[in-house]
Amino acid sequence: MKSLITMGALHNVPMVAREMQRLRRRLPRKVQEVLEKHEARGEYDDPEYLKACDVFYRRHVCRLSEWPADLQYSMDNISREVYHTMNGPNEFTIIGNIRYWDVTSHLHTIKVPTLVTTGRYDEVTPNVARDLSAHIKGSKLVIFQKSSHMPFWEERELYIRTVLRFLNST
């Protein structure tokens, strides 16, 4: 491996879960109430609950008014059994078997030039990206100011230029 590029990456799931809960607390109160009501009942597939989840996704996963076909296809065709087992019922309810995963103590072993990217509104927040970057010696952190989790769609030209500049420098 000659270089590494991360995008909305996570290295510490407990930290990510705390950050997602912080973002969730910033959602409109009525949305929070719908989420809380259905979670208390275990109703993760209720249409009202899914609509409330979509508010989070539209702020922190992809902010484009119309999602790219590839993203929509992925969301519509996710393996719910695998996703729920690993992560949980949605992006911000991390109760699956990755909930304690934390590789922070191993990041110092990364010795190649590394570009850590994230969006200002990313569900895997800039705080997580800063921590990831801080643990990889010499890494470069870029936060895309108009993006959430998918700057390669949300700020496509800038993202591609940034990646190309990094690759050309390595």
Number of C-alpha atoms within 10 A of each C-alpha: 6 9 13 16 15 15 19 21 17 20 18 19 19 16 20 22 20 13 19 22 14 13 19 20 12 12 15 12 11 10 21 17 14 16 20 13 13 16 15 9 8 11 15 17 11 12 10 15 20 16 15 19 20 14 15 23 19 15 18 24 22 24 21 15 7 9 14 12 9 9 13 11 11 10 11 10 9 10 10 15 11 11 14 17 14 15 20 20 20 15 18 21 15 22 16 15 12 15 18 14 13 14 12 14 10 11 15 11 10 15 15 15 19 22 21 20 26 29 28 20 22 30 29 28 25 22 15 22 26 17 15 22 21 15 17 21 16 14 18 16 18 18 21 23 13 13 24 30 26 25 27 18 19 20 17 13 11 14 18 14 11 16 15 12 11 17 16 8 8 12
